[in-house]
């Protein structure tokens, strides 16, 4: 369900935001060159590769540029209602 946002940094912006969608791509890199050696599927990760557990979205304030988890913007709006 949509929720109002308020920037926790500038504390004035309630309407201008960038929603950043995070798309996870698990890879193995060549340690010398940094080239991608292999792209891994979530079901085929080796035991030493931890799956991504971060947020699906990050929010950027369109006024001051702060980038945080969506919950930070929602909580600030709830505190200042």
C-alpha positions as CSV (number, residue, x, y, z in Angstrom):
1,X,0.0,0.0,0.0
2,X,1.4,3.4,-0.9
3,X,2.5,5.6,2.0
4,X,3.5,9.3,2.3
5,X,7.2,10.1,2.3
6,X,9.1,12.9,4.1
7,X,12.9,13.3,3.6
8,X,14.7,12.5,6.9
9,X,17.6,14.8,5.9
10,X,16.1,18.0,4.5
11,X,12.7,17.5,6.4
12,X,10.8,19.6,3.8
13,X,10.4,17.4,0.7
14,X,7.1,15.5,0.6
15,X,6.6,15.2,-3.1
16,X,9.8,14.8,-5.2
17,X,11.5,11.4,-5.0
18,X,13.4,9.0,-7.2
19,X,12.5,5.3,-6.6
20,X,15.5,3.1,-7.3
21,X,14.7,-0.5,-8.2
22,X,17.5,-2.9,-7.2
23,X,18.0,-5.9,-9.5
24,X,20.4,-8.4,-8.0
25,X,22.9,-10.2,-10.3
26,X,25.1,-12.7,-8.5
27,X,28.5,-13.1,-10.3
28,X,31.9,-14.7,-9.9
29,X,34.8,-12.4,-10.9
30,X,38.3,-13.1,-12.0
31,X,40.4,-11.9,-9.1
32,X,43.2,-10.5,-11.3
33,X,41.2,-8.7,-14.0
34,X,37.7,-8.1,-12.4
35,X,36.0,-9.7,-15.5
36,X,32.8,-11.6,-14.9
37,X,33.6,-15.3,-15.1
38,X,30.2,-16.6,-14.3
39,X,26.7,-15.3,-13.7
40,X,25.0,-17.3,-10.9
41,X,21.3,-18.1,-10.5
42,X,19.9,-17.8,-7.0
43,X,19.3,-21.5,-6.8
44,X,22.8,-22.4,-7.9
45,X,24.9,-20.3,-5.5
46,X,27.8,-22.1,-3.9
47,X,28.0,-22.5,-0.1
48,X,30.3,-19.5,0.2
49,X,28.1,-17.1,-1.7
50,X,25.5,-15.3,0.5
51,X,22.2,-14.4,-1.2
52,X,21.2,-10.7,-1.2
53,X,18.9,-9.8,1.6
54,X,18.6,-6.1,1.1
55,X,15.6,-4.0,0.1
56,X,14.0,-4.2,-3.3
57,X,13.7,-0.4,-3.5
58,X,15.8,2.5,-2.3
59,X,14.5,6.1,-2.3
60,X,16.3,9.2,-3.3
61,X,15.1,12.7,-2.2
62,X,14.6,14.8,-5.3
63,X,15.6,17.9,-3.3
64,X,18.8,17.1,-1.3
65,X,19.8,13.8,-3.0
66,X,19.8,11.6,0.1
67,X,19.4,7.9,-0.7
68,X,18.0,5.6,2.0
69,X,15.7,2.6,2.5
70,X,12.0,3.4,1.8
71,X,11.2,2.8,5.5
72,X,13.3,5.8,6.6
73,X,11.1,8.1,4.4
74,X,7.9,6.5,5.6
75,X,8.8,6.7,9.3
76,X,9.8,10.4,9.0
77,X,6.4,11.2,7.4
78,X,4.6,9.3,10.2
79,X,6.4,11.2,12.9
80,X,5.5,14.6,11.4
81,X,1.8,14.1,10.7
